[in-house]
């Protein structure tokens, strides 16, 4: 793939999955902001284009195995992967984060009042992700699986078009991205204060790990699963 400043970010990560760690490294949004060109994404991060392109090309030339190319895999397999890998990880990670955050608030809240705001943000994220996952796993994903299995009569009875729930889910993704940007501001980029204890530091690391996994998770849905589902539905008689 020839990558230029005008190549959309989502096209890069779909065709060159090894670019994902590069975008993580430079803080470039490749999931919710994947529609932007590489140049636009770099400008949003106040990042020079040249080193990003150079690192992408270096990674692209690496012969190490990369993640399964989901563009060609059955959508049922992709959905199973998303649920088993990313939904499961998110649920477990949110539980861990809430446990750590409660301890940090009790111990460090008076000296670090931002901890209270962090816990409020985490409670909002938890509630919204629970509702989002329920909608995906019980409504949207089963519908896409029916499309994938060519069960057109049943699928037609559920939605007029898959575009409607997809649009709703993508709006949720944007909201989650905004909420994690707030967390980054509250935590100074997940940089714990100098007097932070081990639990405090573990909390910040756990939040950062969750955000990184959500980037990959949302990328698979926004840039691969949803466009393929819409395309599949358009082929329905």
N, C-alpha and C positions, 0 to 999 in steps of 0.2 A: 504493500500500500504506500502510495506517495502522500506524505503528510506535509501540508503547508500551513501558513498562518490562517488561511481561510477554511481549513477543514473543520467541520463541526466536531466538537469534543466527543459527542456520543458516537459518531462514526469511528473515531479513533479507538475508543475502548471496545467497541463491538468487533472491529477487525483486528485490533492489536491489544489483547487483554493484558499483555505485559506493561502497557502504559498506565494501568491503574495505580501501581505503587508510585509511579512518577507523579501523577496528579495528587496523590496523597502527600507525597514529599513536599510539593510546592503549594499545597493547600488549594488546589483548583477543583471546583465543583464539577464533577463529571456525571452526576445522577440527575438532580433536579435542574441543574444549569447546563445539562448536556447539549441543549439546542444551540448554545453560543459557539462561535468559531473559536479556535484556539487563541487567536489574537485577542478577541474580546474577553475570553476567560482570563487571560494573563493580565489584561488591563484592569479587570475587576479586582485582581489580587495585587495590583501594583508590582507585577513580576515581569522581568525581561523575558521576551519570547525565546531568544537564542538558547539559553541553557536548558529550557524545557524541551525544545526540539532536539537538542543534542542528546539529552538523557533518554528521550523516547527512542531515538534511533539506536542508541547503545543497547537498550533493553530489547529492542526488536531483533537485534542481531544475535542475541543470546539464544543458544540452542536448547536451553533447559525446557522441559515439558511445561506447558501452560494449561490453564483450566479448560475443561471441556468446551468445545465450540458450540454454544447453545443455539446458534442461529439455525442449525440443521437438525437438532435433536427434537423428538416429539414433545409437544407442549406439556403433555402429562408428566413426562420425565422432569422437565424444567420446573413445573409446579411442585412436584414431590421434593426436588432438591431445595427449592426456596423454603418450603415449609419445614422440612427435616433439618436443614442446616441453619438457615437464617432466622426463621421464626422461633425455633427451639433455642438457639443461642440468645436471641434477644430476650425471651422470657426468663431464662436462667440468669442472664446478666443483669436485667432490671431488678430481679429479686436480690441478687448480691449487692448491687449498688444501693438499694434502699436500706439494707441491713447496715452497710458501712456508713451511709449518710446519717442514719439515726444515732450511731455511736459518735460520729464526729460532731454532730449538733450538740449532744449532751456534754461532750468534753471541751469543744472549742467554740461553741456558739457565742458565748459572751465576749470573747476576744476577737472573733471573726464573724461579725453579723451577716456577712455575705452568705454564710452557710445556710441561714434561714431561707434566703431567696433561692439558693440552689435546691433546697429540699422542696420548695414550692414548685419550681420548674420541673423537677423530677416527678412530682405527683401528677402534674399535668401531662407530661410525656407518657407516663405509665397508663393513665386512663385512656388517652387517645390511641395509643398503640393497641391496647386490649380491644377497643371497639373496631379499630382498623383491621386487625388480624381476624376478628370474628367475621366481619363482612367479606373479607377475602376468602377465608377457608370455608365458609358456609354458603356463600352466594356467588361471588365472581369466579373463583377458581373452579368450582364444579361446573359452572356454565361454560367456561373455556374448555374444560375437559370434554364436555359434550360436543362442542364444536370440533374438537380434535378427533373425536370418535365418529364424526359425521352424523350425530344424532340430531338432525336438523329440526325435526318436528317438535321434540321436547324443548330444544334450545329456543326455538322461535316463541314458545309460549311464555318464556321467562322475561326476556327483554325485547324491546323493539330493536335495540342495537346495543352492542357491547360498549360502544363509545361512551354511553352515559355513565355506567359504573366505573369505567376506566378513568374518565375525567374526574370523578369524585375521589378515586384513590390517588390520583396524581396531585390533586389539591391537598390531600392529607400529607403526601410526601413533602410538598413544599412547606407545609406548616411545621412538620417535624424538623426540616432543615432550618427553618427560622428559629425554632426553639433550641436547637443545639448551638446555633450562633450565639444565642443569649447565654447559654451555659459556658461557652468559650470566653465570653466577655466577663462573666462573673468569676471565672476561675483563672483569668489571665492566661488563656491558652492551655489550660490544664497544668499550670505551673503551681505546685503547692507552696504555701508560705514557708519561710525558713524554719519556723518553729513547729512545722507539721510533724505529727507522729506517724508511725508506720501505717496505721489505719487510714489516716488522712491522705497519705500518699497513695495507698491502695485504691481509695475512692476515686481519686483523679485519674489514675491509670485505667480503672474499670470503665469510667465514663468515656475516656478517649477510645478505648478498645470497642465499646459499643458504637460510638459514632463511626468509627472506621468500618465496622461490619455493616452498619446501616447504609453507608455509601455504596458498598458492593451489592447489597440487597436491593436497594432502590434502583441501581443501575440495571440489574437483571430484569426488573419489572418495567421500568419506564422505557428502556432502550431496546429490549428484546421481547419479553413476554407480551406486553400490551400491543406494540406495533404488529407483531405476528398474529395475535388474536384478531385484531381489527382487519388485517389482510385476509385471514382465513374466513371471517364472517362475510366479507365482500364477495368471496367466491361461492357462497352458499346459493343454491338455486332458489 
